[in-house]
């Protein structure tokens, strides 16, 4: 594996993790834009725009885009998060040139008003489906409750109201602002010909107008509160808990992920043995999510409505357990084993390496090899876990429950 | 990649595709047994037994089995098909010894009657769910229609009746007959220490009683017929078509897969451009399935109930199109590109290589490297496609439709 980088004169960065022994190639444009970069009036535009990017360019119709990806035998897709919009393809190395030309072309979409109007229906249906499924939009609601008007609480999908009110002009203006070359990274991993990649990027993107986009990083932290929402058609009662955690730049993120695994991995953790193995709850798990300047512990509980109080009390006991019951050496080594095995098994496809490469670059502006990641993880001690748990206590959470219970007092 | 093999004195074969540059290891027991090896009274026993294998051994409770896999950070699972039952785990190479010990131990399960009675309920629910989802069991029905009493038509799940009537004694007798060492292969791929693997297999499986199991391979071929089944609660009308194709040992399987891709890949094939792109049907695709001594082309169509006749006629026209509209050079090269890219992208994880390795070994008793597979595929010419389509015409199918239409006459 060799890391390489180059910056085009217009600011577009080209980075790659080259592995000559790989059999395939994964390529993608990482746009440093997502829900947190939207104004309230634009809520949902990043995700909506992601759909529109596949609807044709000056040189290609939407059908051409689909057909050409298909003819390359490429597996391609895109996703939008709070912080990134990513367009990627996995394919045979022999198609590197064609795939860069195609991916670069769709980064300059036509954004035609007819397509916008059609696609708006698809997005509104997606929002409806999201609200129909557990936790019925309550994860977005919880974030708003915790972080108030801070943009990290913005919903990736937006709301039915914000999307309905969005105009194609507003999308074009967001696009101009956020898809400038200085805000994009073209990343590749696997069997990459990097010199050719730079030339291909220059040919396909060199003429894009220079431009940058910034992201203000105002500090924020969780305001604990408790709320119970009635959703009569639900058959289970859900509880969502959100608390402060190390952010995505902090070196304490390794300890945070180990703590989350020890307490709340969905198999073989303290929550698992307390609630799942004995059959008290359907699911109970804890994850660590990290963003620029913000980190979150997110706990999820689902079970019989009548068991909510007892199960939630058990969850909160487990989350509060670290100071009095420090992680054992066995817990730490099993958690390391699990995370390492997940990282290693996940890293065997160039596509997963690509997400790691581009995501890390946009989050921290650095490259960390797999070996280095594993070394940092391995170096975490029980003392580190205790210190990180003291700095970001796991039991100071905002709590929202949702389900059929009308009598619930938290 | 280096292929290695060794046979233990009791007949158990140990095979591996060793890749010292891999970061992980995939390991599995391949049992040459499945639905086609069941008597009518045993229908469903292979799949039921697969569940029972995780319910504990002389040395481990079911909880121990789960906990130990979890502590190894292993991703593990099992599946049952018409021809194989496979138990596998992906994990870090440092846990090779422990994982072989654990996988080998569960290959000698306790099969306790209490666990059998409990698990029977789970299996019956699985059958109910299967019958509740499109195509409502009609794929099993179609195979029975096509192949009559030939065991290749046996359902992997069995029927609610056969499973309900199954006794734990019958399962134990099936287990004795089919899980003899001579009918098992221990396979590994990725970063394997093969010498250690042979020693570990000897320690864990060396004491298993010698034994073999055979599988009669009576020839069969599809009897074309047409049938329409009413399923009033369905919102779409489905059609399933089944025809003869090259079997899993035939060198013509490469051509068969290319023909299936040209005619019926779910993106950018003749069926796609005829039915999906213009919005006539929800889905229309064709696959090639190969077994020992039997091959099948399986076509699937779903759409508005009222459009069935027209859509089915279009499907049958496409399936009949090869003799008069031979594949073009573009179609062949795009189909090769798609299959190669799928094979290559799929092969980057040791787990996928494991399935290829163990499956190929049990199907044909040989090992074919990825490079060799790609070479064979690349060598297929338009003449080959024409010859294979002449030997196994794609338009001699049995057809079953299922959906709300009561007036349908095929």
Contacts between the chains, C-beta under 8 A, distances in Angstrom:
chain1	res1	chain2	res2	distance
A	21	B	21	5.6
A	22	B	348	7.2
A	23	B	344	4.8
A	23	B	347	6.6
A	23	B	348	6.2
A	23	B	370	7.6
A	24	B	341	7.4
A	24	B	344	5.3
A	24	B	345	5.4
A	24	B	348	6.4
A	63	B	277	7.6
A	66	B	267	7.5
A	66	B	268	7.8
A	67	B	268	6.3
A	70	B	267	4.9
A	70	B	268	3.9
A	70	B	334	7.7
A	70	B	338	7.6
A	71	B	268	6.9
A	71	B	334	5.1
A	71	B	337	7.0
A	72	B	337	6.8
A	72	B	341	7.8
A	73	B	334	7.6
A	73	B	337	4.0
A	73	B	338	4.4
A	73	B	339	7.9
A	73	B	340	6.7
A	73	B	341	3.3
A	73	B	342	7.3
A	74	B	341	7.1
A	75	B	341	7.3
A	75	B	345	6.2
A	90	B	341	7.9
A	90	B	345	5.5
A	91	B	341	5.8
A	91	B	345	7.9
A	92	B	337	7.2
A	92	B	340	6.3
A	92	B	341	5.2
A	92	B	344	6.1
A	95	B	337	7.8
A	267	B	66	7.5
A	267	B	70	4.9
A	268	B	66	7.9
A	268	B	67	6.3
A	268	B	70	4.0
A	268	B	71	6.9
A	277	B	63	7.7
A	334	B	70	7.7
A	334	B	71	5.2
A	334	B	73	7.6
A	337	B	71	7.0
A	337	B	72	6.8
A	337	B	73	4.0
A	337	B	92	7.2
A	337	B	95	7.9
A	338	B	70	7.6
A	338	B	73	4.4
A	339	B	73	7.8
A	340	B	73	6.6
A	340	B	92	6.4
A	341	B	24	7.5
A	341	B	72	7.7
A	341	B	73	3.3
A	341	B	74	7.1
A	341	B	75	7.4
A	341	B	90	7.9
A	341	B	91	5.8
A	341	B	92	5.2
A	342	B	73	7.3
A	344	B	23	4.7
A	344	B	24	5.3
A	344	B	92	6.1
A	345	B	24	5.4
A	345	B	75	6.2
A	345	B	90	5.5
A	345	B	91	7.9
A	345	B	349	7.4
A	347	B	23	6.7
A	348	B	22	7.3
A	348	B	23	6.2
A	348	B	24	6.4
A	348	B	348	5.7
A	348	B	349	5.0
A	348	B	350	7.1
A	349	B	345	7.4
A	349	B	348	5.0
A	349	B	349	6.4
A	350	B	348	7.1
A	370	B	23	7.6
